[in-house]
Amino acid sequence: MWSIALPGFGQLLNGKWLKGIVFIFLEILVNVQARFNLAIISSFHGEIDKAIHLIDFQWLMFYPCIYFFAMWDAFKDAGGGKGRNSFLPFVFSAYFVTVGLIFSTVFRPFGILFGPIWLPMLSVIPGLIVGFLLKFIINNASKKNSV
C-alpha cells in the first residue's frame, strides 16, 4: 500500500534499500521536472486549463511506468504475484494511464475536459479490467492446454 503513496516506499519496507532510493529519486525527479504537484493542485481546484499549461508532458510520460512498476515490484517482493501473469494488471494500468495522459488535452467524455490528472487516474479502471481479464483468459487457456 505504501507504493501507492510514493514509489519506493514499498521497497524500503521490504528491505530493498537501493531499489527504494532509486524509485524515490526517480519519482521526485519526474515530479519536479513535470511540475506534477502544481498540476495536481490546479486540477483539484477545478483549473484544468491551468493544469494543462503547467504540465511538461515530455517528463510526465515517464511517470505511469515508474509508478506501476514500483508498485508491482514491491508487491512481488512482499510475496504477492506468485501466480502466472500477475504483472498484467500493473502493465495494462501503466499503458492505459499513459494513453489517458496523451489524450488528456483533447478527449472530452460526456463533454467534460478531465485534463492531465483526472483522465489518467480514471484510466486506471479500464487498465485493471483489461489486465485482470487477460490474466484470467491466458491462465485458463494454459490450464486447458496442459490437461
Contacts in CASP RR format, 6 or more apart in sequence:
PFRMAT RR
TARGET T0000
AUTHOR 0000-0000-0000
METHOD contacts of the structure
MODEL  1
MWSIALPGFGQLLNGKWLKGIVFIFLEILVNVQARFNLAIISSFHGEIDK
AIHLIDFQWLMFYPCIYFFAMWDAFKDAGGGKGRNSFLPFVFSAYFVTVG
LIFSTVFRPFGILFGPIWLPMLSVIPGLIVGFLLKFIINNASKKNSV
2 8 0 8 1.000
2 9 0 8 1.000
2 10 0 8 1.000
2 12 0 8 1.000
2 13 0 8 1.000
2 74 0 8 1.000
3 9 0 8 1.000
3 10 0 8 1.000
3 11 0 8 1.000
3 70 0 8 1.000
3 71 0 8 1.000
3 73 0 8 1.000
3 74 0 8 1.000
3 75 0 8 1.000
4 71 0 8 1.000
6 24 0 8 1.000
6 27 0 8 1.000
7 23 0 8 1.000
7 24 0 8 1.000
7 26 0 8 1.000
7 27 0 8 1.000
7 66 0 8 1.000
7 67 0 8 1.000
7 70 0 8 1.000
7 71 0 8 1.000
8 19 0 8 1.000
8 20 0 8 1.000
8 21 0 8 1.000
8 22 0 8 1.000
8 23 0 8 1.000
8 24 0 8 1.000
8 27 0 8 1.000
8 70 0 8 1.000
8 74 0 8 1.000
9 20 0 8 1.000
9 24 0 8 1.000
9 74 0 8 1.000
10 20 0 8 1.000
10 70 0 8 1.000
10 74 0 8 1.000
10 77 0 8 1.000
10 78 0 8 1.000
11 17 0 8 1.000
11 19 0 8 1.000
11 20 0 8 1.000
11 23 0 8 1.000
11 70 0 8 1.000
11 73 0 8 1.000
11 74 0 8 1.000
11 77 0 8 1.000
12 20 0 8 1.000
12 21 0 8 1.000
12 24 0 8 1.000
13 74 0 8 1.000
13 78 0 8 1.000
14 74 0 8 1.000
14 77 0 8 1.000
14 78 0 8 1.000
16 77 0 8 1.000
19 73 0 8 1.000
20 70 0 8 1.000
23 66 0 8 1.000
23 70 0 8 1.000
23 73 0 8 1.000
26 62 0 8 1.000
26 66 0 8 1.000
27 63 0 8 1.000
27 66 0 8 1.000
27 67 0 8 1.000
27 70 0 8 1.000
30 36 0 8 1.000
30 59 0 8 1.000
30 60 0 8 1.000
30 62 0 8 1.000
30 63 0 8 1.000
30 66 0 8 1.000
31 37 0 8 1.000
31 63 0 8 1.000
33 56 0 8 1.000
33 59 0 8 1.000
34 55 0 8 1.000
34 56 0 8 1.000
34 57 0 8 1.000
34 59 0 8 1.000
34 60 0 8 1.000
34 63 0 8 1.000
35 54 0 8 1.000
35 55 0 8 1.000
35 56 0 8 1.000
36 55 0 8 1.000
36 60 0 8 1.000
36 63 0 8 1.000
38 51 0 8 1.000
38 54 0 8 1.000
39 51 0 8 1.000
39 52 0 8 1.000
39 54 0 8 1.000
39 55 0 8 1.000
39 116 0 8 1.000
39 117 0 8 1.000
40 51 0 8 1.000
40 117 0 8 1.000
42 48 0 8 1.000
42 50 0 8 1.000
42 51 0 8 1.000
42 54 0 8 1.000
43 51 0 8 1.000
43 115 0 8 1.000
43 116 0 8 1.000
43 117 0 8 1.000
43 118 0 8 1.000
44 117 0 8 1.000
48 113 0 8 1.000
48 114 0 8 1.000
48 115 0 8 1.000
48 118 0 8 1.000
49 113 0 8 1.000
51 115 0 8 1.000
51 116 0 8 1.000
51 117 0 8 1.000
52 104 0 8 1.000
52 105 0 8 1.000
52 115 0 8 1.000
52 116 0 8 1.000
55 116 0 8 1.000
57 101 0 8 1.000
57 116 0 8 1.000
60 101 0 8 1.000
60 116 0 8 1.000
61 98 0 8 1.000
61 101 0 8 1.000
61 102 0 8 1.000
64 93 0 8 1.000
64 94 0 8 1.000
64 95 0 8 1.000
64 97 0 8 1.000
64 98 0 8 1.000
64 101 0 8 1.000
64 120 0 8 1.000
65 94 0 8 1.000
65 98 0 8 1.000
67 94 0 8 1.000
67 97 0 8 1.000
68 90 0 8 1.000
68 91 0 8 1.000
68 93 0 8 1.000
68 94 0 8 1.000
68 97 0 8 1.000
69 90 0 8 1.000
69 94 0 8 1.000
71 90 0 8 1.000
72 87 0 8 1.000
72 90 0 8 1.000
72 91 0 8 1.000
75 81 0 8 1.000
75 90 0 8 1.000
76 86 0 8 1.000
80 86 0 8 1.000
81 87 0 8 1.000
84 135 0 8 1.000
84 138 0 8 1.000
84 139 0 8 1.000
84 142 0 8 1.000
85 134 0 8 1.000
85 135 0 8 1.000
85 138 0 8 1.000
85 139 0 8 1.000
86 135 0 8 1.000
88 131 0 8 1.000
88 132 0 8 1.000
88 134 0 8 1.000
88 135 0 8 1.000
88 138 0 8 1.000
89 127 0 8 1.000
89 128 0 8 1.000
89 131 0 8 1.000
89 132 0 8 1.000
89 135 0 8 1.000
91 131 0 8 1.000
92 127 0 8 1.000
92 128 0 8 1.000
92 130 0 8 1.000
92 131 0 8 1.000
92 134 0 8 1.000
93 123 0 8 1.000
93 124 0 8 1.000
93 127 0 8 1.000
93 128 0 8 1.000
93 131 0 8 1.000
95 127 0 8 1.000
96 123 0 8 1.000
96 124 0 8 1.000
96 126 0 8 1.000
96 127 0 8 1.000
96 130 0 8 1.000
97 120 0 8 1.000
97 121 0 8 1.000
97 123 0 8 1.000
97 124 0 8 1.000
97 127 0 8 1.000
98 120 0 8 1.000
99 123 0 8 1.000
100 107 0 8 1.000
100 119 0 8 1.000
100 120 0 8 1.000
100 123 0 8 1.000
101 116 0 8 1.000
101 119 0 8 1.000
101 120 0 8 1.000
103 119 0 8 1.000
104 114 0 8 1.000
104 115 0 8 1.000
104 116 0 8 1.000
104 119 0 8 1.000
104 120 0 8 1.000
105 113 0 8 1.000
105 115 0 8 1.000
105 116 0 8 1.000
107 114 0 8 1.000
107 119 0 8 1.000
114 122 0 8 1.000
END
